[in-house]
Amino acid sequence: MYDLIIIGAGPAGVSAGIYASRQKLNILILSKDLGGQVAKKAVDIENYPGFEKISGPDLVDLYKKQLLANELEVSIEEVMSIKKDGHFFVTTKSGKVFESVAVIATSGAKSKLINVPGEGEFSGKGVSYCSLCDGPVFKNKAVAVIGGGNNGFESALFLSNYVKSVTILEYGDKVNADAENQELVAHNKNIKVITNAKVLRIEGKVFVNAIFYQDRVSEKEVKLDVAGVFVEIGYSPATAFLGDLVELNDKQEIITSAETLETKTLGLFSAGDCNVSRYKQIVMASGQGALAALSAYQYIKRNKASL
Ligand SMILES: Cc1cc2nc3c(=O)[nH]c(=O)nc-3n(C[C@H](O)[C@H](O)[C@H](O)COP(=O)(O)OP(=O)(O)OC[C@H]3O[C@@H](n4cnc5c(N)ncnc54)[C@H](O)[C@@H]3O)c2cc1C
């Protein structure tokens, strides 16, 4: 029986673990891996305070050291479901059931893929899923943004601070970004919007040098010479295993109290990219992990004896 189970060991889970261990809680971290999206980061991280530049794997090594220093270990397990009956009962794929007073879900999210030839080959070599992270690398170059929703438009606006030109490619016959973003883009000479664009493939040598799309009206194939392709068609949060213990928005992100990060189920907290949040970044996931841990500590202190 644990005081706290943390699900996920990306920035939010690691930060939650560090903060919870300093409250002398008895903690179990269950995760499919250590590092989450950070472990998969091919280009250096340049926007995390304290590090002018650090690679994803180097940051994960520091996570490992800090977890050890706080006497924390990550049990590599995939959580399949959770039940609450006074305490929480967390079931993993290997069939084990773990019991705790409180739970923090920090299971993150994955960017949706466009699934065209060249996407996988050039991922981290011109194909990016995070303009805030990788935008500055494309200084003075031409780039394409796939997706005409708010994510795509906001990425294009951010990228236009650095790059020579941005072309937004939207599959539908109109864009979905809100009116304010549309107006900002319309007034930005570096950004062009193309609707009815079905992306066909991404090409390059070592790095991306072109994206091809079909104009769905004329059915003609069009080539754009670009050094970067930003895929901004949304995220898939890992929240299904929480069942009806949490309330989700239409993107399947967990809705929490802003003050405590507690979900609709008392004692179940959530932090990081799996939550409703406009910007998915390491610094924000880490901050939320700390807040969720301190909130969980208050819950455990109040309820442990009576549950
Ligand atoms: C290519 C790329 C580059 C990026 N670059 C930057 C950058 O430069 N700067 C920046 O600030 N941000 C960057 N980001 C975004 C940043 O990585 C995320 O915002 C951050 O990792 C979110 O942290 P998290 O802990 O909420 O989730 P994640 O990092 O997604 O971690 C979730 C964890 O939960 C585990 N998990 C999921 N489901 C289960 C389950 N059922 N059972 C057990 N474990 C589970 C996963 O295995 C993982 O360990 C980048 C993202 C990507 C993909």
The ligand as an SDF file (V2000), in Angstrom:
LIG
                    3D

 53 58  0  0  0  0  0  0  0  0999 V2000
    9.8910   15.9570  -30.7750 C   0  0  0  0  0  0  0  0  0  0  0  0
    9.5190   16.8030  -29.5750 C   0  0  0  0  0  0  0  0  0  0  0  0
   10.2940   17.8750  -29.2420 C   0  0  0  0  0  0  0  0  0  0  0  0
    9.9740   18.6680  -28.1260 C   0  0  0  0  0  0  0  0  0  0  0  0
   10.8000   19.7080  -27.7920 N   0  0  0  0  0  0  0  0  0  0  0  0
   10.5320   20.4530  -26.7040 C   0  0  0  0  0  0  0  0  0  0  0  0
   11.3920   21.5230  -26.3150 C   0  0  0  0  0  0  0  0  0  0  0  0
   12.4250   21.7930  -26.9670 O   0  0  0  0  0  0  0  0  0  0  0  0
   11.0440   22.2600  -25.2110 N   0  0  0  0  0  0  0  0  0  0  0  0
    9.8970   22.0070  -24.5080 C   0  0  0  0  0  0  0  0  0  0  0  0
    9.6630   22.6840  -23.5100 O   0  0  0  0  0  0  0  0  0  0  0  0
    9.0720   21.0040  -24.8580 N   0  0  0  0  0  0  0  0  0  0  0  0
    9.3550   20.2300  -25.9310 C   0  0  0  0  0  0  0  0  0  0  0  0
    8.5020   19.2310  -26.3040 N   0  0  0  0  0  0  0  0  0  0  0  0
    7.2660   19.0240  -25.5240 C   0  0  0  0  0  0  0  0  0  0  0  0
    7.5920   18.3020  -24.2020 C   0  0  0  0  0  0  0  0  0  0  0  0
    8.4160   17.1870  -24.4740 O   0  0  0  0  0  0  0  0  0  0  0  0
    6.2870   17.8940  -23.5110 C   0  0  0  0  0  0  0  0  0  0  0  0
    5.5090   19.0400  -23.2700 O   0  0  0  0  0  0  0  0  0  0  0  0
    6.5850   17.1970  -22.1830 C   0  0  0  0  0  0  0  0  0  0  0  0
    7.3810   16.0470  -22.3840 O   0  0  0  0  0  0  0  0  0  0  0  0
    5.2960   16.8020  -21.4770 C   0  0  0  0  0  0  0  0  0  0  0  0
    5.6260   16.1260  -20.3080 O   0  0  0  0  0  0  0  0  0  0  0  0
    4.5950   15.1140  -19.6060 P   0  0  0  0  0  0  0  0  0  0  0  0
    5.3330   14.5390  -18.4550 O   0  0  0  0  0  0  0  0  0  0  0  0
    3.3090   15.7840  -19.3790 O   0  0  0  0  0  0  0  0  0  0  0  0
    4.2820   13.9970  -20.6950 O   0  0  0  0  0  0  0  0  0  0  0  0
    5.2090   12.9920  -21.5190 P   0  0  0  0  0  0  0  0  0  0  0  0
    6.5560   13.5440  -21.7360 O   0  0  0  0  0  0  0  0  0  0  0  0
    4.3750   12.6320  -22.7070 O   0  0  0  0  0  0  0  0  0  0  0  0
    5.3490   11.7270  -20.5520 O   0  0  0  0  0  0  0  0  0  0  0  0
    4.2620   10.8740  -20.3150 C   0  0  0  0  0  0  0  0  0  0  0  0
    4.7460    9.6230  -19.6170 C   0  0  0  0  0  0  0  0  0  0  0  0
    3.6260    8.8050  -19.2970 O   0  0  0  0  0  0  0  0  0  0  0  0
    3.8870    7.4600  -19.6960 C   0  0  0  0  0  0  0  0  0  0  0  0
    2.5960    6.7990  -19.9450 N   0  0  0  0  0  0  0  0  0  0  0  0
    1.6340    7.1160  -20.8430 C   0  0  0  0  0  0  0  0  0  0  0  0
    0.5850    6.2830  -20.7290 N   0  0  0  0  0  0  0  0  0  0  0  0
    0.8890    5.4160  -19.7290 C   0  0  0  0  0  0  0  0  0  0  0  0
    0.2100    4.3070  -19.1540 C   0  0  0  0  0  0  0  0  0  0  0  0
   -0.9930    3.8950  -19.5490 N   0  0  0  0  0  0  0  0  0  0  0  0
    0.8410    3.6270  -18.1610 N   0  0  0  0  0  0  0  0  0  0  0  0
    2.0720    3.9950  -17.7240 C   0  0  0  0  0  0  0  0  0  0  0  0
    2.7520    5.0430  -18.2500 N   0  0  0  0  0  0  0  0  0  0  0  0
    2.1710    5.7410  -19.2290 C   0  0  0  0  0  0  0  0  0  0  0  0
    4.7750    7.6100  -20.9100 C   0  0  0  0  0  0  0  0  0  0  0  0
    5.4820    6.4200  -21.1750 O   0  0  0  0  0  0  0  0  0  0  0  0
    5.6800    8.7500  -20.4590 C   0  0  0  0  0  0  0  0  0  0  0  0
    6.7210    8.2980  -19.6500 O   0  0  0  0  0  0  0  0  0  0  0  0
    8.8080   18.3970  -27.3760 C   0  0  0  0  0  0  0  0  0  0  0  0
    8.0010   17.3050  -27.7300 C   0  0  0  0  0  0  0  0  0  0  0  0
    8.3500   16.5020  -28.8080 C   0  0  0  0  0  0  0  0  0  0  0  0
    7.4920   15.3190  -29.1660 C   0  0  0  0  0  0  0  0  0  0  0  0
  1  2  1  0
  2  3  1  0
  2 52  2  0
  3  4  2  0
  4  5  1  0
  4 50  1  0
  5  6  2  0
  6  7  1  0
  6 13  1  0
  7  8  2  0
  7  9  1  0
  9 10  1  0
 10 11  2  0
 10 12  1  0
 12 13  2  0
 13 14  1  0
 14 15  1  0
 14 50  1  0
 15 16  1  0
 16 17  1  0
 16 18  1  0
 18 19  1  0
 18 20  1  0
 20 21  1  0
 20 22  1  0
 22 23  1  0
 23 24  1  0
 24 25  2  0
 24 26  1  0
 24 27  1  0
 27 28  1  0
 28 29  2  0
 28 30  1  0
 28 31  1  0
 31 32  1  0
 32 33  1  0
 33 34  1  0
 33 48  1  0
 34 35  1  0
 35 36  1  0
 35 46  1  0
 36 37  1  0
 36 45  1  0
 37 38  2  0
 38 39  1  0
 39 40  1  0
 39 45  2  0
 40 41  1  0
 40 42  2  0
 42 43  1  0
 43 44  2  0
 44 45  1  0
 46 47  1  0
 46 48  1  0
 48 49  1  0
 50 51  2  0
 51 52  1  0
 52 53  1  0
M  END
$$$$
